[in-house]
Amino acid sequence: MVFARTRPSALRCLDHVIVFNERYLLRVLSSYADYYHRSRTHLSLGKDCPESRPVMARAVGKVIAIPHVGGLHQRYERLAA
């Protein structure tokens, strides 16, 4: 039997953190859910997020990284010039 990739991605994010208590666990899972719905791209949605965001033109400004889930994931956006 092969069990690879059968765990939900929210549980896979816990492979990279040390959970000290229930409150911290809920904070990590809440942060991941926010990242999943607002920042993570989905192939079935044409590489968009469930909560769509506008595509920014290259001339808008410098690209910055916004950390999510304690820095485990990044969202990239352009700063207004």
Distance bins in CASP14 RR format, pairs under 12 A and 6 or more apart:
PFRMAT RR
TARGET T0000
AUTHOR 0000-0000-0000
RMODE 2
METHOD distances of the structure
MODEL  1
4 12 0 0 0 0 0 1 0 0 0 0 0
5 11 0 0 0 0 0 1 0 0 0 0 0
5 12 0 0 0 0 1 0 0 0 0 0 0
6 12 0 0 0 0 0 1 0 0 0 0 0
7 13 0 0 0 0 0 1 0 0 0 0 0
7 14 0 0 0 0 1 0 0 0 0 0 0
7 15 0 0 0 0 1 0 0 0 0 0 0
8 14 0 0 0 0 0 1 0 0 0 0 0
8 15 0 0 0 0 0 1 0 0 0 0 0
8 29 0 0 0 0 0 1 0 0 0 0 0
8 32 0 0 0 0 0 1 0 0 0 0 0
8 33 0 0 0 0 0 1 0 0 0 0 0
8 36 0 0 0 0 0 1 0 0 0 0 0
9 15 0 0 0 0 0 1 0 0 0 0 0
9 16 0 0 0 0 0 1 0 0 0 0 0
9 29 0 0 0 0 0 1 0 0 0 0 0
9 32 1 0 0 1 0 0 0 0 0 0 0
9 33 0 0 0 0 0 1 0 0 0 0 0
9 35 0 0 0 0 0 1 0 0 0 0 0
9 36 1 0 0 1 0 0 0 0 0 0 0
9 40 0 0 0 0 1 0 0 0 0 0 0
9 42 0 0 0 0 0 1 0 0 0 0 0
9 69 0 0 0 0 0 1 0 0 0 0 0
9 72 0 0 0 0 0 1 0 0 0 0 0
9 73 0 0 0 0 0 1 0 0 0 0 0
10 17 0 0 0 0 0 1 0 0 0 0 0
10 25 0 0 0 0 0 1 0 0 0 0 0
10 26 0 0 0 0 0 1 0 0 0 0 0
10 28 0 0 0 0 1 0 0 0 0 0 0
10 29 1 0 0 1 0 0 0 0 0 0 0
10 30 0 0 0 0 0 1 0 0 0 0 0
10 31 0 0 0 0 0 1 0 0 0 0 0
10 32 1 0 1 0 0 0 0 0 0 0 0
10 33 1 0 0 1 0 0 0 0 0 0 0
10 34 0 0 0 0 0 1 0 0 0 0 0
10 35 0 0 0 0 1 0 0 0 0 0 0
10 36 1 0 0 1 0 0 0 0 0 0 0
10 37 0 0 0 0 0 1 0 0 0 0 0
10 40 0 0 0 0 0 1 0 0 0 0 0
10 69 0 0 0 0 1 0 0 0 0 0 0
10 72 0 0 0 0 0 1 0 0 0 0 0
11 17 0 0 0 0 0 1 0 0 0 0 0
11 19 0 0 0 0 0 1 0 0 0 0 0
11 25 0 0 0 0 0 1 0 0 0 0 0
11 28 0 0 0 0 0 1 0 0 0 0 0
11 29 0 0 0 0 1 0 0 0 0 0 0
11 32 0 0 0 0 1 0 0 0 0 0 0
12 29 0 0 0 0 0 1 0 0 0 0 0
12 32 0 0 0 0 1 0 0 0 0 0 0
12 36 0 0 0 0 0 1 0 0 0 0 0
12 69 0 0 0 0 0 1 0 0 0 0 0
12 72 0 0 0 0 0 1 0 0 0 0 0
12 73 0 0 0 0 0 1 0 0 0 0 0
13 19 0 0 0 0 0 1 0 0 0 0 0
13 25 0 0 0 0 0 1 0 0 0 0 0
13 28 1 0 0 1 0 0 0 0 0 0 0
13 29 0 0 0 0 1 0 0 0 0 0 0
13 30 0 0 0 0 0 1 0 0 0 0 0
13 31 0 0 0 0 1 0 0 0 0 0 0
13 32 1 0 1 0 0 0 0 0 0 0 0
13 33 0 0 0 0 0 1 0 0 0 0 0
13 34 0 0 0 0 0 1 0 0 0 0 0
13 35 0 0 0 0 1 0 0 0 0 0 0
13 36 0 0 0 0 1 0 0 0 0 0 0
13 40 0 0 0 0 0 1 0 0 0 0 0
13 68 0 0 0 0 0 1 0 0 0 0 0
13 69 1 0 0 1 0 0 0 0 0 0 0
13 70 0 0 0 0 1 0 0 0 0 0 0
13 71 0 0 0 0 0 1 0 0 0 0 0
13 72 1 0 0 1 0 0 0 0 0 0 0
13 73 0 0 0 0 1 0 0 0 0 0 0
14 24 0 0 0 0 0 1 0 0 0 0 0
14 25 1 0 0 1 0 0 0 0 0 0 0
14 26 0 0 0 0 0 1 0 0 0 0 0
14 28 1 0 0 1 0 0 0 0 0 0 0
14 29 0 0 0 0 1 0 0 0 0 0 0
14 31 0 0 0 0 0 1 0 0 0 0 0
14 32 0 0 0 0 1 0 0 0 0 0 0
14 69 0 0 0 0 0 1 0 0 0 0 0
14 72 0 0 0 0 0 1 0 0 0 0 0
15 28 0 0 0 0 0 1 0 0 0 0 0
15 32 0 0 0 0 0 1 0 0 0 0 0
15 72 0 0 0 0 1 0 0 0 0 0 0
16 28 0 0 0 0 1 0 0 0 0 0 0
16 32 0 0 0 0 0 1 0 0 0 0 0
16 69 0 0 0 0 1 0 0 0 0 0 0
16 70 0 0 0 0 1 0 0 0 0 0 0
16 71 0 0 0 0 1 0 0 0 0 0 0
16 72 1 0 1 0 0 0 0 0 0 0 0
16 73 0 0 0 0 1 0 0 0 0 0 0
17 24 0 0 0 0 1 0 0 0 0 0 0
17 25 0 0 0 0 1 0 0 0 0 0 0
17 27 0 0 0 0 0 1 0 0 0 0 0
17 28 1 0 1 0 0 0 0 0 0 0 0
17 29 0 0 0 0 0 1 0 0 0 0 0
17 31 0 0 0 0 0 1 0 0 0 0 0
17 32 0 0 0 0 1 0 0 0 0 0 0
17 69 0 0 0 0 1 0 0 0 0 0 0
17 70 0 0 0 0 1 0 0 0 0 0 0
17 71 0 0 0 0 0 1 0 0 0 0 0
17 72 1 0 0 1 0 0 0 0 0 0 0
18 24 0 0 0 0 1 0 0 0 0 0 0
18 25 0 0 0 0 0 1 0 0 0 0 0
18 28 0 0 0 0 0 1 0 0 0 0 0
19 25 1 0 1 0 0 0 0 0 0 0 0
19 26 0 0 0 0 1 0 0 0 0 0 0
19 27 0 0 0 0 1 0 0 0 0 0 0
19 28 1 0 0 1 0 0 0 0 0 0 0
19 29 0 0 0 0 1 0 0 0 0 0 0
20 26 0 0 0 0 0 1 0 0 0 0 0
20 27 0 0 0 0 0 1 0 0 0 0 0
20 28 0 0 0 0 0 1 0 0 0 0 0
21 27 0 0 0 0 1 0 0 0 0 0 0
21 28 0 0 0 0 0 1 0 0 0 0 0
22 28 0 0 0 0 0 1 0 0 0 0 0
22 29 0 0 0 0 0 1 0 0 0 0 0
23 29 0 0 0 0 0 1 0 0 0 0 0
23 30 0 0 0 0 0 1 0 0 0 0 0
24 30 0 0 0 0 0 1 0 0 0 0 0
24 31 0 0 0 0 0 1 0 0 0 0 0
24 70 0 0 0 0 0 1 0 0 0 0 0
25 31 0 0 0 0 0 1 0 0 0 0 0
25 32 0 0 0 0 0 1 0 0 0 0 0
26 32 0 0 0 0 0 1 0 0 0 0 0
26 33 0 0 0 0 0 1 0 0 0 0 0
27 33 0 0 0 0 0 1 0 0 0 0 0
27 34 0 0 0 0 0 1 0 0 0 0 0
27 69 0 0 0 0 1 0 0 0 0 0 0
27 70 0 0 0 0 1 0 0 0 0 0 0
28 34 0 0 0 0 0 1 0 0 0 0 0
28 35 0 0 0 0 0 1 0 0 0 0 0
28 68 0 0 0 0 0 1 0 0 0 0 0
28 69 1 0 0 1 0 0 0 0 0 0 0
28 70 1 0 0 1 0 0 0 0 0 0 0
28 71 0 0 0 0 0 1 0 0 0 0 0
28 72 0 0 0 0 1 0 0 0 0 0 0
28 73 0 0 0 0 0 1 0 0 0 0 0
29 35 0 0 0 0 0 1 0 0 0 0 0
29 36 0 0 0 0 0 1 0 0 0 0 0
29 69 0 0 0 0 1 0 0 0 0 0 0
30 36 0 0 0 0 0 1 0 0 0 0 0
30 37 0 0 0 0 0 1 0 0 0 0 0
30 68 0 0 0 0 0 1 0 0 0 0 0
30 69 0 0 0 0 1 0 0 0 0 0 0
30 70 0 0 0 0 0 1 0 0 0 0 0
31 37 0 0 0 0 0 1 0 0 0 0 0
31 38 0 0 0 0 0 1 0 0 0 0 0
31 39 0 0 0 0 0 1 0 0 0 0 0
31 67 0 0 0 0 0 1 0 0 0 0 0
31 68 1 0 0 1 0 0 0 0 0 0 0
31 69 1 0 1 0 0 0 0 0 0 0 0
31 70 1 0 0 1 0 0 0 0 0 0 0
31 71 0 0 0 0 1 0 0 0 0 0 0
31 72 0 0 0 0 1 0 0 0 0 0 0
31 73 0 0 0 0 1 0 0 0 0 0 0
32 38 0 0 0 0 0 1 0 0 0 0 0
32 39 0 0 0 0 0 1 0 0 0 0 0
32 40 0 0 0 0 1 0 0 0 0 0 0
32 68 0 0 0 0 1 0 0 0 0 0 0
32 69 1 0 1 0 0 0 0 0 0 0 0
32 70 0 0 0 0 1 0 0 0 0 0 0
32 71 0 0 0 0 0 1 0 0 0 0 0
32 72 0 0 0 0 1 0 0 0 0 0 0
32 73 0 0 0 0 1 0 0 0 0 0 0
33 39 0 0 0 0 0 1 0 0 0 0 0
33 40 0 0 0 0 0 1 0 0 0 0 0
33 50 0 0 0 0 0 1 0 0 0 0 0
33 51 0 0 0 0 0 1 0 0 0 0 0
33 68 0 0 0 0 0 1 0 0 0 0 0
33 69 0 0 0 0 1 0 0 0 0 0 0
34 40 0 0 0 0 1 0 0 0 0 0 0
34 49 0 0 0 0 0 1 0 0 0 0 0
34 50 0 0 0 0 0 1 0 0 0 0 0
34 51 0 0 0 0 1 0 0 0 0 0 0
34 66 0 0 0 0 0 1 0 0 0 0 0
34 68 1 0 0 1 0 0 0 0 0 0 0
34 69 0 0 0 0 1 0 0 0 0 0 0
34 70 0 0 0 0 0 1 0 0 0 0 0
34 73 0 0 0 0 0 1 0 0 0 0 0
34 75 0 0 0 0 0 1 0 0 0 0 0
35 41 0 0 0 0 0 1 0 0 0 0 0
35 49 0 0 0 0 1 0 0 0 0 0 0
35 50 0 0 0 0 0 1 0 0 0 0 0
35 51 0 0 0 0 0 1 0 0 0 0 0
35 66 0 0 0 0 0 1 0 0 0 0 0
35 67 0 0 0 0 1 0 0 0 0 0 0
35 68 1 0 1 0 0 0 0 0 0 0 0
35 69 1 0 1 0 0 0 0 0 0 0 0
35 70 0 0 0 0 1 0 0 0 0 0 0
35 71 0 0 0 0 1 0 0 0 0 0 0
35 72 0 0 0 0 1 0 0 0 0 0 0
35 73 1 0 1 0 0 0 0 0 0 0 0
35 74 0 0 0 0 1 0 0 0 0 0 0
35 75 1 0 0 1 0 0 0 0 0 0 0
36 42 0 0 0 0 1 0 0 0 0 0 0
36 49 0 0 0 0 1 0 0 0 0 0 0
36 50 1 0 0 1 0 0 0 0 0 0 0
36 51 0 0 0 0 0 1 0 0 0 0 0
36 68 0 0 0 0 1 0 0 0 0 0 0
36 69 0 0 0 0 1 0 0 0 0 0 0
36 73 0 0 0 0 1 0 0 0 0 0 0
36 75 0 0 0 0 0 1 0 0 0 0 0
37 45 0 0 0 0 0 1 0 0 0 0 0
37 48 0 0 0 0 0 1 0 0 0 0 0
37 49 1 0 0 1 0 0 0 0 0 0 0
37 50 1 0 1 0 0 0 0 0 0 0 0
37 51 1 0 1 0 0 0 0 0 0 0 0
37 52 0 0 0 0 0 1 0 0 0 0 0
37 53 0 0 0 0 0 1 0 0 0 0 0
37 68 0 0 0 0 0 1 0 0 0 0 0
38 48 0 0 0 0 0 1 0 0 0 0 0
38 49 1 0 1 0 0 0 0 0 0 0 0
38 50 1 0 0 1 0 0 0 0 0 0 0
38 51 1 0 1 0 0 0 0 0 0 0 0
38 52 0 0 0 0 1 0 0 0 0 0 0
38 53 1 0 0 1 0 0 0 0 0 0 0
38 66 0 0 0 0 0 1 0 0 0 0 0
38 68 0 0 0 0 1 0 0 0 0 0 0
38 69 0 0 0 0 0 1 0 0 0 0 0
38 73 0 0 0 0 0 1 0 0 0 0 0
38 75 0 0 0 0 1 0 0 0 0 0 0
38 77 0 0 0 0 0 1 0 0 0 0 0
39 48 0 0 0 0 0 1 0 0 0 0 0
39 49 1 0 0 1 0 0 0 0 0 0 0
39 50 0 0 0 0 0 1 0 0 0 0 0
39 51 0 0 0 0 1 0 0 0 0 0 0
39 52 0 0 0 0 0 1 0 0 0 0 0
39 53 0 0 0 0 1 0 0 0 0 0 0
39 65 0 0 0 0 0 1 0 0 0 0 0
39 66 0 0 0 0 1 0 0 0 0 0 0
39 67 0 0 0 0 0 1 0 0 0 0 0
39 68 1 0 1 0 0 0 0 0 0 0 0
39 69 0 0 0 0 1 0 0 0 0 0 0
39 71 0 0 0 0 0 1 0 0 0 0 0
39 72 0 0 0 0 0 1 0 0 0 0 0
39 73 1 0 0 1 0 0 0 0 0 0 0
39 74 0 0 0 0 1 0 0 0 0 0 0
39 75 1 0 1 0 0 0 0 0 0 0 0
39 76 0 0 0 0 1 0 0 0 0 0 0
39 77 0 0 0 0 1 0 0 0 0 0 0
40 47 0 0 0 0 0 1 0 0 0 0 0
40 48 0 0 0 0 0 1 0 0 0 0 0
40 49 1 0 0 1 0 0 0 0 0 0 0
40 50 0 0 0 0 1 0 0 0 0 0 0
40 51 0 0 0 0 0 1 0 0 0 0 0
40 53 0 0 0 0 0 1 0 0 0 0 0
40 68 0 0 0 0 1 0 0 0 0 0 0
40 69 0 0 0 0 0 1 0 0 0 0 0
40 72 0 0 0 0 0 1 0 0 0 0 0
40 73 1 0 0 1 0 0 0 0 0 0 0
40 74 0 0 0 0 0 1 0 0 0 0 0
40 75 0 0 0 0 1 0 0 0 0 0 0
41 47 1 0 1 0 0 0 0 0 0 0 0
41 48 1 0 0 1 0 0 0 0 0 0 0
41 49 1 0 0 1 0 0 0 0 0 0 0
41 50 0 0 0 0 0 1 0 0 0 0 0
41 51 0 0 0 0 0 1 0 0 0 0 0
41 52 0 0 0 0 0 1 0 0 0 0 0
41 53 0 0 0 0 0 1 0 0 0 0 0
41 73 0 0 0 0 0 1 0 0 0 0 0
41 75 0 0 0 0 0 1 0 0 0 0 0
41 76 0 0 0 0 0 1 0 0 0 0 0
42 48 1 0 0 1 0 0 0 0 0 0 0
42 49 1 0 0 1 0 0 0 0 0 0 0
42 50 1 0 0 1 0 0 0 0 0 0 0
42 51 0 0 0 0 0 1 0 0 0 0 0
42 52 0 0 0 0 0 1 0 0 0 0 0
43 49 0 0 0 0 0 1 0 0 0 0 0
44 50 0 0 0 0 0 1 0 0 0 0 0
45 51 0 0 0 0 0 1 0 0 0 0 0
45 52 0 0 0 0 1 0 0 0 0 0 0
45 53 0 0 0 0 0 1 0 0 0 0 0
46 52 0 0 0 0 0 1 0 0 0 0 0
47 53 0 0 0 0 0 1 0 0 0 0 0
47 55 0 0 0 0 0 1 0 0 0 0 0
48 54 0 0 0 0 0 1 0 0 0 0 0
48 55 0 0 0 0 1 0 0 0 0 0 0
49 55 0 0 0 0 0 1 0 0 0 0 0
49 68 0 0 0 0 0 1 0 0 0 0 0
49 75 0 0 0 0 1 0 0 0 0 0 0
53 66 0 0 0 0 0 1 0 0 0 0 0
53 75 0 0 0 0 1 0 0 0 0 0 0
53 76 0 0 0 0 0 1 0 0 0 0 0
53 77 0 0 0 0 1 0 0 0 0 0 0
53 78 0 0 0 0 0 1 0 0 0 0 0
54 60 0 0 0 0 0 1 0 0 0 0 0
54 77 0 0 0 0 0 1 0 0 0 0 0
54 78 0 0 0 0 0 1 0 0 0 0 0
55 77 0 0 0 0 0 1 0 0 0 0 0
55 78 0 0 0 0 0 1 0 0 0 0 0
56 62 0 0 0 0 0 1 0 0 0 0 0
56 63 0 0 0 0 1 0 0 0 0 0 0
56 64 0 0 0 0 0 1 0 0 0 0 0
56 76 0 0 0 0 1 0 0 0 0 0 0
56 77 1 0 0 1 0 0 0 0 0 0 0
56 78 1 0 1 0 0 0 0 0 0 0 0
56 79 0 0 0 0 1 0 0 0 0 0 0
56 80 0 0 0 0 1 0 0 0 0 0 0
56 81 0 0 0 0 0 1 0 0 0 0 0
57 78 0 0 0 0 1 0 0 0 0 0 0
57 80 0 0 0 0 0 1 0 0 0 0 0
57 81 0 0 0 0 0 1 0 0 0 0 0
58 78 1 0 0 1 0 0 0 0 0 0 0
58 81 0 0 0 0 0 1 0 0 0 0 0
59 78 0 0 0 0 1 0 0 0 0 0 0
59 80 0 0 0 0 0 1 0 0 0 0 0
59 81 1 0 0 1 0 0 0 0 0 0 0
60 77 0 0 0 0 1 0 0 0 0 0 0
60 78 1 0 1 0 0 0 0 0 0 0 0
60 79 1 0 0 1 0 0 0 0 0 0 0
60 80 1 0 0 1 0 0 0 0 0 0 0
60 81 1 0 0 1 0 0 0 0 0 0 0
61 76 0 0 0 0 0 1 0 0 0 0 0
61 77 0 0 0 0 1 0 0 0 0 0 0
61 78 1 0 1 0 0 0 0 0 0 0 0
61 79 1 0 1 0 0 0 0 0 0 0 0
61 80 1 0 0 1 0 0 0 0 0 0 0
61 81 1 0 1 0 0 0 0 0 0 0 0
62 76 0 0 0 0 0 1 0 0 0 0 0
62 77 0 0 0 0 1 0 0 0 0 0 0
62 78 1 0 0 1 0 0 0 0 0 0 0
62 79 1 0 1 0 0 0 0 0 0 0 0
62 80 0 0 0 0 1 0 0 0 0 0 0
62 81 0 0 0 0 1 0 0 0 0 0 0
63 74 0 0 0 0 0 1 0 0 0 0 0
63 75 0 0 0 0 0 1 0 0 0 0 0
63 76 1 0 1 0 0 0 0 0 0 0 0
63 77 1 0 0 1 0 0 0 0 0 0 0
63 78 1 0 1 0 0 0 0 0 0 0 0
63 79 1 0 0 1 0 0 0 0 0 0 0
64 74 0 0 0 0 1 0 0 0 0 0 0
64 75 0 0 0 0 1 0 0 0 0 0 0
64 76 1 0 0 1 0 0 0 0 0 0 0
64 77 1 0 0 1 0 0 0 0 0 0 0
64 78 1 0 0 1 0 0 0 0 0 0 0
64 79 1 0 1 0 0 0 0 0 0 0 0
64 80 0 0 0 0 0 1 0 0 0 0 0
65 71 0 0 0 0 1 0 0 0 0 0 0
65 73 0 0 0 0 1 0 0 0 0 0 0
65 74 1 0 1 0 0 0 0 0 0 0 0
65 75 1 0 0 1 0 0 0 0 0 0 0
65 76 1 0 1 0 0 0 0 0 0 0 0
65 77 0 0 0 0 1 0 0 0 0 0 0
65 78 0 0 0 0 0 1 0 0 0 0 0
65 79 0 0 0 0 0 1 0 0 0 0 0
66 73 0 0 0 0 1 0 0 0 0 0 0
66 74 1 0 0 1 0 0 0 0 0 0 0
66 75 1 0 1 0 0 0 0 0 0 0 0
66 76 1 0 0 1 0 0 0 0 0 0 0
66 77 1 0 0 1 0 0 0 0 0 0 0
66 78 0 0 0 0 0 1 0 0 0 0 0
66 79 0 0 0 0 0 1 0 0 0 0 0
67 73 1 0 0 1 0 0 0 0 0 0 0
67 74 1 0 0 1 0 0 0 0 0 0 0
67 75 0 0 0 0 1 0 0 0 0 0 0
67 76 0 0 0 0 0 1 0 0 0 0 0
68 74 1 0 0 1 0 0 0 0 0 0 0
68 75 1 0 1 0 0 0 0 0 0 0 0
68 76 0 0 0 0 0 1 0 0 0 0 0
68 77 0 0 0 0 0 1 0 0 0 0 0
69 75 0 0 0 0 0 1 0 0 0 0 0
END
